[in-house]
């Protein structure tokens, strides 16, 4: 129901390197992994609770803290640009269950009158989602929001129950996409490292970082 900016200095640093047109494919992919890890830590810091535990050190018994809920995390990888991003997230949530959805914009069809794209969904494989779960849907780019809205439809239909928390995590977002996801899925918390200026006529985020899928994979 809200949009939150991830403001960690390393997130901004890493995103700025990803934006740079000179960044090579290898560096781009590594940058997305790094950004995913930082975002994962920020989600834990901002949205998850800790509980007190008793710890025996080699010298004494003391009180420590453990993050609660790390066994109830589901990460959804929106193919293909999210793959390196998710690899980073998994460093923060090593025991997460994972789902995969292949969703892509039909670029040839072009943007329709209401500013969205037709979306083709080719493959969906999701783990069971329970009321206890924190679900993080990861896609480095949220442009018109067409992809994310289709993806969320599939996830929620498949799940049958509402998860405890539902996050959409992107690196760069356009205002249009944030507004669309928020109005269609008010229960979602939107997390992004940057809200960029606008979408161009082809539906690209400006200034953005280009086509994340192409830059990471081609
Ligand atoms: C890009 C991006 C998002 C989508 C965002 O994927 O990774 O999934 O576009 O656009 P939207 O908000 O307007 O729907 P693309 O369709 O290029 O597929 P790819 O990840 O396989 O490159």
Boltz pocket constraint, residues with backbone or C-beta under 6 A from the ligand:
constraints:
  - pocket:
      binder: B
      contacts: [[A, 78], [A, 79], [A, 80], [A, 81], [A, 82], [A, 103], [A, 104], [A, 105], [A, 117], [A, 139], [A, 140], [A, 141], [A, 142], [A, 143], [A, 144], [A, 145], [A, 146], [A, 147], [A, 148], [A, 177], [A, 203], [A, 211], [A, 212], [A, 213], [A, 214]]
      max_distance: 6.0
